[in-house]
């Protein structure tokens, strides 16, 4: 290729979704030296909720790939260096490398070490550690003045023989760990539980759709729970449209795609949309746009078991509804004891911005809508 007619451009990992600062490389679809055209598949990366296919941003030749399968890369990190035709159409190009430049490599911070001279252990204990192949630097001392005892060495040896190597938490589980840590640090959770009597429902009633429509009805009665709250700025936005995040369990972890504008859709349309979201979630092909902006979340954990749950509100949302396993229960109704079908309900809300009264009114409206006969 005539270098006088080409230029080198770099393409960096773009922002793939709200609040995401990195992604894991799942598969490269090109190799170094390949001639590519704009918009053909470049690389698949795993975000917190889905595997996203990133397209080639320009036509040209792949000069160099940065990163291997399994690497976690930050947004803005260079992924590819292109040799491109200056007259070709280009997509989003981030940065530029001169011929003698390469992306900067982050240097890990130095880790302070414990000096061998700081270890307190008598010669017999040191000999035992050598025999059992125990590194004294890794042993927790329990003797006087932080002296390592024979028991300390034997305990460390037993732990080495029984422990299994840990595994790196990657992909969705890694993202879940970060989101839950953030939620635990920010949200002040409070909750209300109750049971909806669904004994008058028809035999073919669609529980998921009834609950979704009931949440929409409850949001209209008590809009404070269909809101976003920014703790940093102290601002709350009560939202007119109801976009429900649907928690979907998969083998890789939990995905929460969004069923949009549920208050304006009929039952048949909601069922089609819910089926599509669940299928896409399990196939890991949910577009990033369908994972952002939920206004309230539904967790139908009862299909697996359990009646009530300690659910987690994920900011900026302020509420999550949980539905437990429906069962027949003995209840007092209209002055008589009878067996009725009850649907357990859990509501957890962020008590920083949602009052107990608002939470109770929401639950009351939710229950009332679910108890209507069909």
N, C-alpha and C positions, 0 to 999 in steps of 0.2 A: 504494500500500500504506500502511496506517495505521501510522506509525512507533511510535505508542504501544503497539501490540500486537505489535511485532516487536523482535527484538534482533539485534545483529551479533555473529557468532561467526567465529573463524578456524579453519582446518584446516591443519595442518602436515604435511610429508612424514614419514610414520611410518617406524620401523625396519623395513626390508624383509628383513633377513637378517643372519646372524651375521657381524660384522666389517665390514659395509658402512656407510659414513658419508655417502655421497651417491649420487645417481642422475641420469641425464640424461632430460630431458623429451622423449618421442618424439611424443606426440600428445595434444591436448586433445579430450575428447568432449563438452564443454559450452562455452557462450559466456556472456559477461556479460549479465545480464538474463534468462537461462533460469530457468524454474521446474523444480526437480528433486525427485526422491524418493530416499530413502535406499536405498543399495546399487546404484543404476544406475551405469554406468561414468563415472568422472570424468576420469581422466588415465592414460595409459600412460607408464611410465618404464622406462628400461633400466638394470638393475643390472649387476654384474660378469658374470652368467651368463645372464640371461633378460630378456625384456620382461614387465613386471608391470603388470597393470591394477589401478589403485587405485579402489575404489568411492566413491561419494558417501556421506559419513558421516551426513547428516541431510537432512530435507526442507526446502525453502525456495527462495529465489531467489538466484542467483549475483550478488552485488554487484560483485565484482572478482576477477580472476585475476592471479596474480603469477608471472611466468616465461613464457618463450617456448619454442617447440620448439627443441631444441638446447642449451638452458641446462642446466648441471650445478648441481644444488641440494643443499645439505647436509640431512641428516636433522634435522628440527626447524625447517626454514625454512618460513615461511607460504606456502602455495600458493593458498588461496582464502579470500575473505571472503564469508560468507553473511548474508543477511537471513532469519531463520528465525522460524517460529511458535513461541512459547514453549511451546505445548501439544503440539507435534509430537514424535514419537520422534526421537532423535538417536543418532548413532553416536559414534565417537571424536572429540572436539573438543579441539584443542590451543590453549590461549591464548584471549584475547578482545581485540578492538580496540574502543576508543571511536570515536565518529563522526569525531572530528578527528584520529585517530591513523593512522599507516601503518607498515608494517614497516620497521625500521631498515635502512639501506643501508650495507654495508661500504665503507669508504674504503680504496683501495689505498695501500700504503705509498709514501712518496716515494722515488724512485730517484735516487741521487746522479749528477750529470752531470759530464762532463769539460769544463773551460772551454776556449774557443777559444784563449785566451792561452797555454795549456799546450802547444799543438801546435808542434812544431819542424819547420819546412820552409822551404826557400829560396823566393824569389819564383817562380822558374821551375817548381818542383814544384807550388806552389800554382796557377799558371796551368794546368799540365797537368791537375791534379785538376778545375779548373773546366771545362776543355774536355771531359774525359771524364765529367763529371757524377759525380764520386766525392766523397763526403763524407769529408773528412780525419779527422773524429772516429771514423770506422769503420775506418780504416786502421791496421794493426799496423806500428809503426816498427821498422826493423832497422838503421838507421844509428847512428853514434856519439851517445851521450847521448840515445838514443831519438828521433833525427831521422828524419823520413819522407823516404825517397829516391824517386827517379823510378821505380825498380824496384818499390817498395812500392805506388805508385799504379797502375802498369800491372798488377800482380798483382791488386789489388783490382778493377780494371775488368774483367779477364778473368773473375774469379769472379762478378761481377755479370751478365755476359753469358751465362754457362753455367749458373748455378744456377737451380733451379726453386723456387718458393715451397713451404715446408713445409706439412704439414697437421696439424691438431690430432689427437692420439690420443684417441679418445673411446670410450665404451661398454666393450665387453669387452676391447679391446686396452689401454685405459687401466687397467682393473682388473687385467689380467694384469701390466702393468708394475709396479704397486704390489705385487702379491703376490710376484712374482719378486724384487723388490728386498728385500722383507721376508725371503723365504726365504734369499736370498744372505747377508743380514746375520746371520741367526740359526743356520741349520743348518750342522753340520759333516758334509759328505757323505763316505761311504765306500761301496764297492761290491764286488759279486761278479758275475762272468759265467760262464756255462756253456752247454752245448748239451744238449737233451733228444733222445734218439733216439726218434722217433715212427714208425719204419719199420714197426712192427707194427699201426699203427692201421688201422681200416677205411676204405674209400674215402669213405664219407659222414660221417666224423667231424666234429663241429662244434668247430673249434679254439677259438673264443672261450669256449664253455661248458666245454670241457675245462680250459682255463687257469683260468677262474673257480673251478671246483671244486677244481683243484689248489692254488690259493692258499688256499682254505678249509682244505684238508687240511694245508698247510704251517703255517698259523696255529695249528692245533690242536697240531702238533708243537712249534712254537716261538712261543708266544703273545706274546713280547716285541715282535714286529714289528706286532702288531695293537693299537696303543696310541696314546694322545695324550700329548704332553709340553708342559707349560707352562714355558717357559724363564724367565719372570719370577719365578715362585714356586718353581721347581725341583721341581715335582711331576709324577709320571708316573702315568697310569691305564691299566693293561692291561685291555682290554675283552673281555668274554665273547662278544659278538655281532660277527659279521664283516659289515660294511657296506662294499662295495667301490665306490670312485669309478671310473667308467668314462670315460676321456678320449675325447670325441667331437669330431672335427674338423668345423668348419663354415666357411662363407665369411666369417663375421664374427670367427672366432677359436675358441679351444678352450673347450668346455663339459664339465664333469665332473659329470654327474648320478650319483645313488647307487643301486646295486642292493642292496637291504636283505636282511639275514639270510640270506646265501647258503649258509651251512652247514646250514640246515634245509630247503632247497628242492631238488626234483629237477631234472633237466636240462630237461624240457619247460617247467616253470614258469619257470626261469631264462631260457630262450630267449624266452618271451612277454614277460617283464619287460624283457629287454635290447632287444628290438625296439621296445617302447613308449618306452623312454628315448631311444633313438637317433632315433626319429621326432619325439618332442617336442622334443629338442634342436635338430634341424635346422629345426623350425618355430618355435623360440624361444618355446615355451609350457611350459617346465618350471616347475612351482611352486617358489617359493623353498625350501620345506621339503625338497624333493628334491635340493637342492644343498648341504645342510648336514649335517655330522656323519660324513663318510666316515672309516673307521678305517684304510684302506689303499687305494692307488690302482693301477689297471691301465692301462697305455698300450700298446695293440696297434698300435704304429707300423709293424710289419712289413708291413701291408697296403698301405702306400705305398712301402716300400723301406727298406733298411738292416738290419743284423744286430744291432748293439749300440748303446746310446745313453747319453749323459750326461744322465740324467733329474734332475728337480728335486723334492725332497721339500718339500711345502708344509705348514708348521706348522698345527695341532698334530699332524698325522700324523708318523710316524717312518719310513715306508717306502713305496716305489713299485716296482712290478714292470713291466718292459718286455719285450715279445715282439717279436722281429725276424722277418724274412722267412725262412720255411722253405725249405730247398733240399736237393738231393741232394749228398752229400759222400762222398769216399772215406775210409773209416775202417778201423781194425784192430779186429776184433770176434771174440772166441773163437778167437784165434790165426790168423785169416784176414783178408785184405783184402776188403772188400766196399763196395758203394755203399748208403748208408743215408740216410733222410730225417731231417734234423736241424732242430730248432727252437731258435734262439738265445734265450737268456734273460739279462736284465739285472736285477739287484737293487741299488737304491741305498737306503741307510738313514742315519739321523741318528746319527752316531757319538758324540754327546753321551750318548745313553741306550741305544743298541744296541751290543753288543760284536761284534767280528769273529766270534767263535765262534757267537753267535746268528744272525748273518747267514749264515754258512756252513751251519749246520744247517737254516735255513729253505730255502736254495737246494737243499740235498740232498733235503729232503722234497718240494719242488716238482718237482724233476726226477724223483724216483722215482715220484710219482703220475702224471706225464705219460707216463712210459715203460711204464706198464701197457698191455698189449694190450686191445683192445676186442672 
